[in-house]
Every structure is written in structure tokens, then in C-alpha cells.
Amino acid sequence: MSVTYPAWHWIHEWSTPGTVHLHSVKSVYAFGMTRYQTYLVVEFDDLGKALVIDGKVQSAAVDEFVYHESLVQPAMLAHGSPRRVLILGGGEGATAREALRFPSVERVVMVDIDEEVVRACKELLPEWHRGAFDDPRLQVVIDDAEHYLRSSGERFDIIVADLVDPQAGGPAWRLYTKESYELIKSRLNPGGVFVTQATSPVLTPKVH
């Protein structure tokens, strides 16, 4: 079922100050403004369902598996036998889906700041999470990732940062700093692996 949405049928996604991509919207399934961000769950004419946060397409049905498999599987295979996995962000549940595919995994903690977005993804993107939210090995924690890292003493074999791009003033900006990476390192077990969605040096030159 579609929802009421402001009267335009295209999403304008700025890639650089001089470049914009236009996405034709077929249906809108959810539209909300939380204290952290604006989000949409839509269906594009060519890309299928997509999650859009603050005007940026996070992933789309046509190729989400490429992103999520590439984000998770190399780190898991490099470790060899990961048992405990921490996901920072990952509201769609697809990153958890990939981690839970590994039989050695005993526990996955997914920390996302925005409960409303997680709820919308759980309800509207079942073909992405494929039941990961119902797996007893998964614990979903609604919290700021930096706060969780500082307050939890738990250590992990794999830490995956599946965060939105570091837009100034956005909820993830601080998590792309040297200080945050040092904090993440302190939460890894010996031999642990950290992997992050690293956006693009063209789009976020200050971070790189």
C-alpha cells in the first residue's frame, strides 16, 4: 500500500555539487521524518524497491545483494571462523542476513540509531532481510553507535560499519573519524576484522 507523499514523482540524488541523478518513482511505501533523518521506502521504475535516507539511495532491490555480500563476506572469510559480529547501522537487516549465513556465528548485535527506520525496513523489505530479524542469534539495539561502543565492554570477531554517508550534521559523521576507528579497534578480539562502507573520495573528500 502506498502512502501520501509530497507531490513529485522523481527523487533528485546529488552525487557532486554539479551532478544529480534522477530516479523515477513508481510507488512510495513509507515516508517519514524522524529526529535523525528523513527516510523513504519506494519502488523505482528501473531499480525496484529502495531505501532512501536524506535524499541518498542506500540500496536498491536490483543490486542490494552485490553491496551486502561484498561488505560482509570477505571479512568473514578472512577471519575464518567468526563467532561474534557487531553491525553498526544496517537498518535494512540485509547486513545481518549475510552475517547469519555463516554457521560459525553464534551472536550478531545490530546497533542502529533510528528505530522507526528499522521498523519500516523490517515490515516493508522482507525480501532483503529474509527473516534475519527473527533469528534468535540476532540482537537489535536501538542506540547511537558511538555510545554503544563506549558503554559496552563486549568484544567481537567482526565489526561491520554499514552506515549512511558522513554528511555534515548527519547522524554518522563522527563515526568516520580516526578517534572512532581507534574505539572500534578496541572492541575487536585478537585477530578480529573491521570493515566499513567507505563512501567515495569524490563525494566526501574531507573524510578520505
Biotite code that builds the C-alpha atoms (Angstrom):
import biotite.structure as struc

atoms = struc.array([
    struc.Atom([0.000, 0.000, 0.000], chain_id="A", res_id=1, res_name="MET", atom_name="CA", element="C"),
    struc.Atom([1.375, 3.395, -0.959], chain_id="A", res_id=2, res_name="SER", atom_name="CA", element="C"),
    struc.Atom([1.330, 6.389, 1.373], chain_id="A", res_id=3, res_name="VAL", atom_name="CA", element="C"),
    struc.Atom([0.746, 10.094, 0.945], chain_id="A", res_id=4, res_name="THR", atom_name="CA", element="C"),
    struc.Atom([3.917, 11.769, -0.260], chain_id="A", res_id=5, res_name="TYR", atom_name="CA", element="C"),
    struc.Atom([4.802, 15.284, -1.405], chain_id="A", res_id=6, res_name="PRO", atom_name="CA", element="C"),
    struc.Atom([3.672, 15.897, -4.962], chain_id="A", res_id=7, res_name="ALA", atom_name="CA", element="C"),
    struc.Atom([6.659, 14.958, -7.066], chain_id="A", res_id=8, res_name="TRP", atom_name="CA", element="C"),
    struc.Atom([7.476, 11.770, -8.909], chain_id="A", res_id=9, res_name="HIS", atom_name="CA", element="C"),
    struc.Atom([11.240, 11.985, -9.121], chain_id="A", res_id=10, res_name="TRP", atom_name="CA", element="C"),
    struc.Atom([13.929, 11.718, -6.466], chain_id="A", res_id=11, res_name="ILE", atom_name="CA", element="C"),
    struc.Atom([16.894, 14.012, -7.090], chain_id="A", res_id=12, res_name="HIS", atom_name="CA", element="C"),
    struc.Atom([20.090, 12.454, -5.727], chain_id="A", res_id=13, res_name="GLU", atom_name="CA", element="C"),
    struc.Atom([23.085, 14.786, -5.745], chain_id="A", res_id=14, res_name="TRP", atom_name="CA", element="C"),
    struc.Atom([26.370, 12.966, -6.405], chain_id="A", res_id=15, res_name="SER", atom_name="CA", element="C"),
    struc.Atom([28.626, 16.033, -6.587], chain_id="A", res_id=16, res_name="THR", atom_name="CA", element="C"),
    struc.Atom([27.822, 19.761, -6.407], chain_id="A", res_id=17, res_name="PRO", atom_name="CA", element="C"),
    struc.Atom([27.441, 19.673, -10.185], chain_id="A", res_id=18, res_name="GLY", atom_name="CA", element="C"),
    struc.Atom([25.944, 16.227, -10.760], chain_id="A", res_id=19, res_name="THR", atom_name="CA", element="C"),
    struc.Atom([22.473, 14.931, -9.959], chain_id="A", res_id=20, res_name="VAL", atom_name="CA", element="C"),
    struc.Atom([20.815, 11.587, -10.652], chain_id="A", res_id=21, res_name="HIS", atom_name="CA", element="C"),
    struc.Atom([17.070, 11.471, -11.220], chain_id="A", res_id=22, res_name="LEU", atom_name="CA", element="C"),
    struc.Atom([15.163, 8.375, -10.112], chain_id="A", res_id=23, res_name="HIS", atom_name="CA", element="C"),
    struc.Atom([11.637, 7.838, -11.396], chain_id="A", res_id=24, res_name="SER", atom_name="CA", element="C"),
    struc.Atom([9.354, 6.806, -8.519], chain_id="A", res_id=25, res_name="VAL", atom_name="CA", element="C"),
    struc.Atom([6.700, 4.184, -9.207], chain_id="A", res_id=26, res_name="LYS", atom_name="CA", element="C"),
    struc.Atom([5.345, 3.774, -5.647], chain_id="A", res_id=27, res_name="SER", atom_name="CA", element="C"),
    struc.Atom([6.001, 5.145, -2.169], chain_id="A", res_id=28, res_name="VAL", atom_name="CA", element="C"),
    struc.Atom([5.534, 2.657, 0.673], chain_id="A", res_id=29, res_name="TYR", atom_name="CA", element="C"),
    struc.Atom([6.788, 4.755, 3.583], chain_id="A", res_id=30, res_name="ALA", atom_name="CA", element="C"),
    struc.Atom([7.784, 8.366, 4.145], chain_id="A", res_id=31, res_name="PHE", atom_name="CA", element="C"),
    struc.Atom([8.884, 9.750, 7.471], chain_id="A", res_id=32, res_name="GLY", atom_name="CA", element="C"),
    struc.Atom([10.901, 12.419, 9.238], chain_id="A", res_id=33, res_name="MET", atom_name="CA", element="C"),
    struc.Atom([12.488, 11.264, 12.478], chain_id="A", res_id=34, res_name="THR", atom_name="CA", element="C"),
    struc.Atom([14.654, 13.240, 14.891], chain_id="A", res_id=35, res_name="ARG", atom_name="CA", element="C"),
    struc.Atom([17.687, 11.927, 12.997], chain_id="A", res_id=36, res_name="TYR", atom_name="CA", element="C"),
    struc.Atom([16.807, 11.841, 9.301], chain_id="A", res_id=37, res_name="GLN", atom_name="CA", element="C"),
    struc.Atom([14.220, 11.777, 6.534], chain_id="A", res_id=38, res_name="THR", atom_name="CA", element="C"),
    struc.Atom([13.562, 8.372, 5.020], chain_id="A", res_id=39, res_name="TYR", atom_name="CA", element="C"),
    struc.Atom([11.626, 6.799, 2.179], chain_id="A", res_id=40, res_name="LEU", atom_name="CA", element="C"),
    struc.Atom([10.877, 3.254, 1.148], chain_id="A", res_id=41, res_name="VAL", atom_name="CA", element="C"),
    struc.Atom([9.998, 3.496, -2.529], chain_id="A", res_id=42, res_name="VAL", atom_name="CA", element="C"),
    struc.Atom([9.830, 1.487, -5.700], chain_id="A", res_id=43, res_name="GLU", atom_name="CA", element="C"),
    struc.Atom([11.721, 2.887, -8.654], chain_id="A", res_id=44, res_name="PHE", atom_name="CA", element="C"),
    struc.Atom([10.661, 2.124, -12.203], chain_id="A", res_id=45, res_name="ASP", atom_name="CA", element="C"),
    struc.Atom([14.007, 0.521, -13.047], chain_id="A", res_id=46, res_name="ASP", atom_name="CA", element="C"),
    struc.Atom([15.711, -0.404, -9.749], chain_id="A", res_id=47, res_name="LEU", atom_name="CA", element="C"),
    struc.Atom([12.802, -1.890, -7.802], chain_id="A", res_id=48, res_name="GLY", atom_name="CA", element="C"),
    struc.Atom([12.338, -1.238, -4.092], chain_id="A", res_id=49, res_name="LYS", atom_name="CA", element="C"),
    struc.Atom([14.830, 1.104, -2.456], chain_id="A", res_id=50, res_name="ALA", atom_name="CA", element="C"),
    struc.Atom([15.606, 2.716, 0.875], chain_id="A", res_id=51, res_name="LEU", atom_name="CA", element="C"),
    struc.Atom([16.357, 6.433, 0.594], chain_id="A", res_id=52, res_name="VAL", atom_name="CA", element="C"),
    struc.Atom([17.745, 8.398, 3.548], chain_id="A", res_id=53, res_name="ILE", atom_name="CA", element="C"),
    struc.Atom([18.230, 12.160, 3.436], chain_id="A", res_id=54, res_name="ASP", atom_name="CA", element="C"),
    struc.Atom([17.938, 12.077, -0.337], chain_id="A", res_id=55, res_name="GLY", atom_name="CA", element="C"),
    struc.Atom([20.579, 9.352, -0.778], chain_id="A", res_id=56, res_name="LYS", atom_name="CA", element="C"),
    struc.Atom([19.704, 5.913, -2.130], chain_id="A", res_id=57, res_name="VAL", atom_name="CA", element="C"),
    struc.Atom([21.102, 3.453, 0.410], chain_id="A", res_id=58, res_name="GLN", atom_name="CA", element="C"),
    struc.Atom([20.466, 0.316, -1.625], chain_id="A", res_id=59, res_name="SER", atom_name="CA", element="C"),
    struc.Atom([18.002, -0.966, -4.191], chain_id="A", res_id=60, res_name="ALA", atom_name="CA", element="C"),
    struc.Atom([16.479, -4.346, -4.948], chain_id="A", res_id=61, res_name="ALA", atom_name="CA", element="C"),
    struc.Atom([18.230, -4.764, -8.276], chain_id="A", res_id=62, res_name="VAL", atom_name="CA", element="C"),
    struc.Atom([21.711, -4.906, -6.750], chain_id="A", res_id=63, res_name="ASP", atom_name="CA", element="C"),
    struc.Atom([21.499, -4.796, -2.944], chain_id="A", res_id=64, res_name="GLU", atom_name="CA", element="C"),
    struc.Atom([22.975, -8.303, -2.803], chain_id="A", res_id=65, res_name="PHE", atom_name="CA", element="C"),
    struc.Atom([26.149, -7.050, -4.510], chain_id="A", res_id=66, res_name="VAL", atom_name="CA", element="C"),
    struc.Atom([26.658, -4.389, -1.849], chain_id="A", res_id=67, res_name="TYR", atom_name="CA", element="C"),
    struc.Atom([25.781, -6.501, 1.185], chain_id="A", res_id=68, res_name="HIS", atom_name="CA", element="C"),
    struc.Atom([27.672, -9.617, 0.120], chain_id="A", res_id=69, res_name="GLU", atom_name="CA", element="C"),
    struc.Atom([30.751, -7.536, -0.714], chain_id="A", res_id=70, res_name="SER", atom_name="CA", element="C"),
    struc.Atom([30.541, -5.690, 2.588], chain_id="A", res_id=71, res_name="LEU", atom_name="CA", element="C"),
    struc.Atom([30.265, -8.760, 4.802], chain_id="A", res_id=72, res_name="VAL", atom_name="CA", element="C"),
    struc.Atom([31.572, -11.925, 3.201], chain_id="A", res_id=73, res_name="GLN", atom_name="CA", element="C"),
    struc.Atom([35.253, -11.010, 2.571], chain_id="A", res_id=74, res_name="PRO", atom_name="CA", element="C"),
    struc.Atom([35.721, -10.038, 6.223], chain_id="A", res_id=75, res_name="ALA", atom_name="CA", element="C"),
    struc.Atom([34.012, -13.195, 7.450], chain_id="A", res_id=76, res_name="MET", atom_name="CA", element="C"),
    struc.Atom([36.110, -15.398, 5.175], chain_id="A", res_id=77, res_name="LEU", atom_name="CA", element="C"),
    struc.Atom([39.318, -13.554, 6.075], chain_id="A", res_id=78, res_name="ALA", atom_name="CA", element="C"),
    struc.Atom([38.699, -14.279, 9.740], chain_id="A", res_id=79, res_name="HIS", atom_name="CA", element="C"),
    struc.Atom([37.959, -17.935, 9.103], chain_id="A", res_id=80, res_name="GLY", atom_name="CA", element="C"),
    struc.Atom([35.644, -18.782, 11.990], chain_id="A", res_id=81, res_name="SER", atom_name="CA", element="C"),
    struc.Atom([33.848, -15.697, 13.331], chain_id="A", res_id=82, res_name="PRO", atom_name="CA", element="C"),
    struc.Atom([31.541, -16.264, 16.288], chain_id="A", res_id=83, res_name="ARG", atom_name="CA", element="C"),
    struc.Atom([30.524, -12.756, 17.364], chain_id="A", res_id=84, res_name="ARG", atom_name="CA", element="C"),
    struc.Atom([29.604, -9.992, 14.916], chain_id="A", res_id=85, res_name="VAL", atom_name="CA", element="C"),
    struc.Atom([28.755, -6.331, 15.561], chain_id="A", res_id=86, res_name="LEU", atom_name="CA", element="C"),
    struc.Atom([26.906, -4.311, 12.923], chain_id="A", res_id=87, res_name="ILE", atom_name="CA", element="C"),
    struc.Atom([26.849, -0.525, 13.225], chain_id="A", res_id=88, res_name="LEU", atom_name="CA", element="C"),
    struc.Atom([23.815, 0.704, 11.298], chain_id="A", res_id=89, res_name="GLY", atom_name="CA", element="C"),
    struc.Atom([22.439, -1.821, 8.846], chain_id="A", res_id=90, res_name="GLY", atom_name="CA", element="C"),
    struc.Atom([18.781, -0.982, 9.397], chain_id="A", res_id=91, res_name="GLY", atom_name="CA", element="C"),
    struc.Atom([17.560, -2.956, 6.373], chain_id="A", res_id=92, res_name="GLU", atom_name="CA", element="C"),
    struc.Atom([18.619, -6.199, 8.030], chain_id="A", res_id=93, res_name="GLY", atom_name="CA", element="C"),
    struc.Atom([20.485, -7.340, 4.921], chain_id="A", res_id=94, res_name="ALA", atom_name="CA", element="C"),
    struc.Atom([23.911, -6.992, 6.522], chain_id="A", res_id=95, res_name="THR", atom_name="CA", element="C"),
    struc.Atom([22.694, -9.170, 9.385], chain_id="A", res_id=96, res_name="ALA", atom_name="CA", element="C"),
    struc.Atom([21.328, -11.604, 6.804], chain_id="A", res_id=97, res_name="ARG", atom_name="CA", element="C"),
    struc.Atom([24.786, -12.035, 5.322], chain_id="A", res_id=98, res_name="GLU", atom_name="CA", element="C"),
    struc.Atom([26.498, -12.457, 8.699], chain_id="A", res_id=99, res_name="ALA", atom_name="CA", element="C"),
    struc.Atom([23.957, -15.042, 9.823], chain_id="A", res_id=100, res_name="LEU", atom_name="CA", element="C"),
    struc.Atom([24.660, -17.183, 6.769], chain_id="A", res_id=101, res_name="ARG", atom_name="CA", element="C"),
    struc.Atom([27.889, -18.375, 8.395], chain_id="A", res_id=102, res_name="PHE", atom_name="CA", element="C"),
    struc.Atom([27.383, -21.460, 10.597], chain_id="A", res_id=103, res_name="PRO", atom_name="CA", element="C"),
    struc.Atom([30.176, -20.460, 12.982], chain_id="A", res_id=104, res_name="SER", atom_name="CA", element="C"),
    struc.Atom([28.274, -17.315, 14.008], chain_id="A", res_id=105, res_name="VAL", atom_name="CA", element="C"),
    struc.Atom([26.742, -17.528, 17.477], chain_id="A", res_id=106, res_name="GLU", atom_name="CA", element="C"),
    struc.Atom([25.804, -13.904, 18.096], chain_id="A", res_id=107, res_name="ARG", atom_name="CA", element="C"),
    struc.Atom([25.120, -10.824, 15.968], chain_id="A", res_id=108, res_name="VAL", atom_name="CA", element="C"),
    struc.Atom([24.442, -7.418, 17.531], chain_id="A", res_id=109, res_name="VAL", atom_name="CA", element="C"),
    struc.Atom([22.960, -4.780, 15.218], chain_id="A", res_id=110, res_name="MET", atom_name="CA", element="C"),
    struc.Atom([23.117, -1.230, 16.603], chain_id="A", res_id=111, res_name="VAL", atom_name="CA", element="C"),
    struc.Atom([21.020, 1.338, 14.749], chain_id="A", res_id=112, res_name="ASP", atom_name="CA", element="C"),
    struc.Atom([20.111, 4.813, 15.938], chain_id="A", res_id=113, res_name="ILE", atom_name="CA", element="C"),
    struc.Atom([16.689, 5.042, 14.291], chain_id="A", res_id=114, res_name="ASP", atom_name="CA", element="C"),
    struc.Atom([14.005, 2.649, 15.498], chain_id="A", res_id=115, res_name="GLU", atom_name="CA", element="C"),
    struc.Atom([11.424, 3.967, 13.028], chain_id="A", res_id=116, res_name="GLU", atom_name="CA", element="C"),
    struc.Atom([13.629, 3.198, 10.030], chain_id="A", res_id=117, res_name="VAL", atom_name="CA", element="C"),
    struc.Atom([14.439, -0.285, 11.344], chain_id="A", res_id=118, res_name="VAL", atom_name="CA", element="C"),
    struc.Atom([10.736, -0.959, 11.864], chain_id="A", res_id=119, res_name="ARG", atom_name="CA", element="C"),
    struc.Atom([9.877, 0.224, 8.346], chain_id="A", res_id=120, res_name="ALA", atom_name="CA", element="C"),
    struc.Atom([12.586, -1.964, 6.819], chain_id="A", res_id=121, res_name="CYS", atom_name="CA", element="C"),
    struc.Atom([11.513, -4.995, 8.818], chain_id="A", res_id=122, res_name="LYS", atom_name="CA", element="C"),
    struc.Atom([7.936, -4.574, 7.617], chain_id="A", res_id=123, res_name="GLU", atom_name="CA", element="C"),
    struc.Atom([8.472, -3.427, 4.032], chain_id="A", res_id=124, res_name="LEU", atom_name="CA", element="C"),
    struc.Atom([11.733, -5.067, 2.923], chain_id="A", res_id=125, res_name="LEU", atom_name="CA", element="C"),
    struc.Atom([11.309, -8.752, 3.849], chain_id="A", res_id=126, res_name="PRO", atom_name="CA", element="C"),
    struc.Atom([12.960, -9.829, 0.609], chain_id="A", res_id=127, res_name="GLU", atom_name="CA", element="C"),
    struc.Atom([16.115, -8.098, 1.844], chain_id="A", res_id=128, res_name="TRP", atom_name="CA", element="C"),
    struc.Atom([16.401, -9.261, 5.442], chain_id="A", res_id=129, res_name="HIS", atom_name="CA", element="C"),
    struc.Atom([14.869, -12.695, 4.647], chain_id="A", res_id=130, res_name="ARG", atom_name="CA", element="C"),
    struc.Atom([13.830, -13.341, 8.210], chain_id="A", res_id=131, res_name="GLY", atom_name="CA", element="C"),
    struc.Atom([17.092, -12.209, 9.811], chain_id="A", res_id=132, res_name="ALA", atom_name="CA", element="C"),
    struc.Atom([15.169, -10.199, 12.406], chain_id="A", res_id=133, res_name="PHE", atom_name="CA", element="C"),
    struc.Atom([13.569, -13.443, 13.620], chain_id="A", res_id=134, res_name="ASP", atom_name="CA", element="C"),
    struc.Atom([16.855, -15.315, 14.004], chain_id="A", res_id=135, res_name="ASP", atom_name="CA", element="C"),
    struc.Atom([17.497, -15.894, 17.737], chain_id="A", res_id=136, res_name="PRO", atom_name="CA", element="C"),
    struc.Atom([21.199, -15.161, 17.200], chain_id="A", res_id=137, res_name="ARG", atom_name="CA", element="C"),
    struc.Atom([20.403, -11.529, 16.303], chain_id="A", res_id=138, res_name="LEU", atom_name="CA", element="C"),
    struc.Atom([20.026, -8.815, 18.932], chain_id="A", res_id=139, res_name="GLN", atom_name="CA", element="C"),
    struc.Atom([18.814, -5.422, 17.703], chain_id="A", res_id=140, res_name="VAL", atom_name="CA", element="C"),
    struc.Atom([19.913, -2.491, 19.865], chain_id="A", res_id=141, res_name="VAL", atom_name="CA", element="C"),
    struc.Atom([18.436, 0.966, 19.263], chain_id="A", res_id=142, res_name="ILE", atom_name="CA", element="C"),
    struc.Atom([21.252, 3.283, 20.241], chain_id="A", res_id=143, res_name="ASP", atom_name="CA", element="C"),
    struc.Atom([23.845, 5.683, 18.909], chain_id="A", res_id=144, res_name="ASP", atom_name="CA", element="C"),
    struc.Atom([26.708, 3.512, 17.671], chain_id="A", res_id=145, res_name="ALA", atom_name="CA", element="C"),
    struc.Atom([29.388, 5.634, 19.342], chain_id="A", res_id=146, res_name="GLU", atom_name="CA", element="C"),
    struc.Atom([27.545, 5.477, 22.668], chain_id="A", res_id=147, res_name="HIS", atom_name="CA", element="C"),
    struc.Atom([27.180, 1.720, 22.369], chain_id="A", res_id=148, res_name="TYR", atom_name="CA", element="C"),
    struc.Atom([30.865, 1.260, 21.633], chain_id="A", res_id=149, res_name="LEU", atom_name="CA", element="C"),
    struc.Atom([31.841, 3.364, 24.649], chain_id="A", res_id=150, res_name="ARG", atom_name="CA", element="C"),
    struc.Atom([29.340, 1.827, 27.060], chain_id="A", res_id=151, res_name="SER", atom_name="CA", element="C"),
    struc.Atom([29.554, -1.838, 26.086], chain_id="A", res_id=152, res_name="SER", atom_name="CA", element="C"),
    struc.Atom([32.620, -3.803, 27.025], chain_id="A", res_id=153, res_name="GLY", atom_name="CA", element="C"),
    struc.Atom([31.759, -6.634, 24.653], chain_id="A", res_id=154, res_name="GLU", atom_name="CA", element="C"),
    struc.Atom([34.330, -7.607, 22.045], chain_id="A", res_id=155, res_name="ARG", atom_name="CA", element="C"),
    struc.Atom([33.710, -9.042, 18.610], chain_id="A", res_id=156, res_name="PHE", atom_name="CA", element="C"),
    struc.Atom([35.436, -11.047, 15.913], chain_id="A", res_id=157, res_name="ASP", atom_name="CA", element="C"),
    struc.Atom([33.911, -8.937, 13.137], chain_id="A", res_id=158, res_name="ILE", atom_name="CA", element="C"),
    struc.Atom([32.692, -5.333, 13.228], chain_id="A", res_id=159, res_name="ILE", atom_name="CA", element="C"),
    struc.Atom([30.829, -4.041, 10.177], chain_id="A", res_id=160, res_name="VAL", atom_name="CA", element="C"),
    struc.Atom([30.058, -0.333, 9.792], chain_id="A", res_id=161, res_name="ALA", atom_name="CA", element="C"),
    struc.Atom([27.067, -0.196, 7.433], chain_id="A", res_id=162, res_name="ASP", atom_name="CA", element="C"),
    struc.Atom([26.351, 3.484, 7.921], chain_id="A", res_id=163, res_name="LEU", atom_name="CA", element="C"),
    struc.Atom([24.892, 6.318, 5.910], chain_id="A", res_id=164, res_name="VAL", atom_name="CA", element="C"),
    struc.Atom([27.381, 8.626, 4.220], chain_id="A", res_id=165, res_name="ASP", atom_name="CA", element="C"),
    struc.Atom([29.110, 11.141, 6.533], chain_id="A", res_id=166, res_name="PRO", atom_name="CA", element="C"),
    struc.Atom([27.105, 14.219, 5.649], chain_id="A", res_id=167, res_name="GLN", atom_name="CA", element="C"),
    struc.Atom([27.852, 17.244, 7.819], chain_id="A", res_id=168, res_name="ALA", atom_name="CA", element="C"),
    struc.Atom([25.351, 17.342, 10.660], chain_id="A", res_id=169, res_name="GLY", atom_name="CA", element="C"),
    struc.Atom([24.169, 13.815, 9.917], chain_id="A", res_id=170, res_name="GLY", atom_name="CA", element="C"),
    struc.Atom([23.933, 11.006, 12.485], chain_id="A", res_id=171, res_name="PRO", atom_name="CA", element="C"),
    struc.Atom([27.011, 9.120, 11.207], chain_id="A", res_id=172, res_name="ALA", atom_name="CA", element="C"),
    struc.Atom([29.538, 11.919, 10.736], chain_id="A", res_id=173, res_name="TRP", atom_name="CA", element="C"),
    struc.Atom([31.506, 11.228, 13.938], chain_id="A", res_id=174, res_name="ARG", atom_name="CA", element="C"),
    struc.Atom([31.861, 7.538, 13.096], chain_id="A", res_id=175, res_name="LEU", atom_name="CA", element="C"),
    struc.Atom([34.162, 8.284, 10.162], chain_id="A", res_id=176, res_name="TYR", atom_name="CA", element="C"),
    struc.Atom([36.931, 9.782, 12.296], chain_id="A", res_id=177, res_name="THR", atom_name="CA", element="C"),
    struc.Atom([40.286, 8.457, 13.458], chain_id="A", res_id=178, res_name="LYS", atom_name="CA", element="C"),
    struc.Atom([39.042, 8.577, 17.053], chain_id="A", res_id=179, res_name="GLU", atom_name="CA", element="C"),
    struc.Atom([36.057, 6.387, 16.223], chain_id="A", res_id=180, res_name="SER", atom_name="CA", element="C"),
    struc.Atom([38.247, 3.898, 14.385], chain_id="A", res_id=181, res_name="TYR", atom_name="CA", element="C"),
    struc.Atom([40.502, 3.645, 17.439], chain_id="A", res_id=182, res_name="GLU", atom_name="CA", element="C"),
    struc.Atom([37.413, 2.996, 19.561], chain_id="A", res_id=183, res_name="LEU", atom_name="CA", element="C"),
    struc.Atom([36.213, 0.314, 17.158], chain_id="A", res_id=184, res_name="ILE", atom_name="CA", element="C"),
    struc.Atom([39.654, -1.313, 17.190], chain_id="A", res_id=185, res_name="LYS", atom_name="CA", element="C"),
    struc.Atom([39.466, -1.577, 20.976], chain_id="A", res_id=186, res_name="SER", atom_name="CA", element="C"),
    struc.Atom([36.286, -3.640, 20.644], chain_id="A", res_id=187, res_name="ARG", atom_name="CA", element="C"),
    struc.Atom([37.844, -6.274, 18.378], chain_id="A", res_id=188, res_name="LEU", atom_name="CA", element="C"),
    struc.Atom([39.034, -9.629, 19.635], chain_id="A", res_id=189, res_name="ASN", atom_name="CA", element="C"),
    struc.Atom([42.605, -10.635, 18.722], chain_id="A", res_id=190, res_name="PRO", atom_name="CA", element="C"),
    struc.Atom([42.602, -11.438, 15.018], chain_id="A", res_id=191, res_name="GLY", atom_name="CA", element="C"),
    struc.Atom([39.352, -9.525, 14.565], chain_id="A", res_id=192, res_name="GLY", atom_name="CA", element="C"),
    struc.Atom([38.380, -7.758, 11.348], chain_id="A", res_id=193, res_name="VAL", atom_name="CA", element="C"),
    struc.Atom([36.746, -4.355, 10.849], chain_id="A", res_id=194, res_name="PHE", atom_name="CA", element="C"),
    struc.Atom([35.082, -3.380, 7.568], chain_id="A", res_id=195, res_name="VAL", atom_name="CA", element="C"),
    struc.Atom([33.278, -0.184, 6.663], chain_id="A", res_id=196, res_name="THR", atom_name="CA", element="C"),
    struc.Atom([31.143, 1.312, 3.960], chain_id="A", res_id=197, res_name="GLN", atom_name="CA", element="C"),
    struc.Atom([33.665, 3.913, 2.871], chain_id="A", res_id=198, res_name="ALA", atom_name="CA", element="C"),
    struc.Atom([31.559, 6.084, 0.537], chain_id="A", res_id=199, res_name="THR", atom_name="CA", element="C"),
    struc.Atom([33.641, 7.826, -2.177], chain_id="A", res_id=200, res_name="SER", atom_name="CA", element="C"),
    struc.Atom([36.638, 10.186, -2.174], chain_id="A", res_id=201, res_name="PRO", atom_name="CA", element="C"),
    struc.Atom([34.785, 12.226, -4.789], chain_id="A", res_id=202, res_name="VAL", atom_name="CA", element="C"),
    struc.Atom([31.656, 12.617, -2.668], chain_id="A", res_id=203, res_name="LEU", atom_name="CA", element="C"),
    struc.Atom([33.293, 13.007, 0.743], chain_id="A", res_id=204, res_name="THR", atom_name="CA", element="C"),
    struc.Atom([36.870, 14.290, 0.261], chain_id="A", res_id=205, res_name="PRO", atom_name="CA", element="C"),
    struc.Atom([37.141, 15.570, 3.847], chain_id="A", res_id=206, res_name="LYS", atom_name="CA", element="C"),
    struc.Atom([36.637, 12.072, 5.226], chain_id="A", res_id=207, res_name="VAL", atom_name="CA", element="C"),
    struc.Atom([39.173, 10.478, 2.926], chain_id="A", res_id=208, res_name="HIS", atom_name="CA", element="C"),
])
